[in-house]
């Protein structure tokens, strides 16, 4: 079982691409909207040093932006 969390905002087109990509592969994921959850946003910046979204954590590995090839490489 893969552990996938996608960090998104309401206005991010690449977040939609990432979620659609995961859906197309039949991969369940948790979505955290950092626009609505300031605490999660702060924690994300502290963890990755990155402000942008999407940021996707796949089995403990970070994928920055919409990067399907890297995402696939971290799947079990």
C-alpha positions in Angstrom: 0.0 0.0 0.0 1.4 3.4 -1.0 1.2 6.4 1.4 0.5 9.4 -0.8 -0.4 13.0 0.3 -0.9 15.8 -2.2 -0.5 19.4 -0.9 -2.6 21.7 -2.9 -4.3 25.1 -3.2 -7.7 26.1 -4.7 -6.2 27.9 -7.7 -3.3 25.6 -8.7 -3.8 23.9 -12.2 -0.8 21.6 -11.6 -2.4 20.3 -8.4 -5.4 19.3 -10.5 -3.0 17.6 -13.0 -1.3 15.6 -10.2 -4.6 14.5 -8.7 -6.0 13.5 -12.1 -2.8 11.6 -12.7 -3.1 9.7 -9.4 -6.8 9.0 -10.1 -5.9 7.7 -13.6 -3.5 5.2 -12.0 -6.1 4.2 -9.4 -3.9 5.4 -6.5 -5.7 6.6 -3.4 -4.2 9.7 -1.8 -4.9 12.2 0.9 -5.3 15.9 -0.1 -4.2 18.7 2.2 -5.3 22.2 1.0 -2.6 24.5 2.4 -4.6 27.5 1.3 -7.3 26.6 3.9 -4.9 25.0 6.5 -2.3 27.6 7.5 -0.7 25.2 10.0 -0.2 22.6 7.3 1.2 25.2 5.0 3.8 26.3 7.6 4.7 22.7 8.3 5.2 22.0 4.6 7.5 25.0 4.2 9.5 23.9 7.2 9.7 20.3 6.0 10.6 20.9 2.3 11.8 24.5 2.2 9.4 25.0 -0.8 6.5 27.4 -1.0 5.0 26.1 -4.3 2.4 23.5 -4.9 1.7 20.8 -5.7 4.0 19.0 -3.4 3.4 15.3 -3.1 4.8 13.0 -0.5 4.9 9.4 -1.8 6.2 6.8 0.7 8.3 9.4 2.4 9.8 10.9 -0.8 8.9 14.4 -2.0 7.8 15.2 -5.5 7.8 18.9 -6.3 5.4 20.2 -8.9 3.6 18.0 -11.4 6.2 15.3 -12.2 4.6 12.0 -13.1 7.9 10.2 -13.9 9.4 11.0 -10.4 6.0 10.1 -8.8 6.0 6.7 -10.5 9.5 6.0 -9.4 8.5 6.3 -5.7 5.5 3.9 -5.9 5.7 0.4 -4.5 
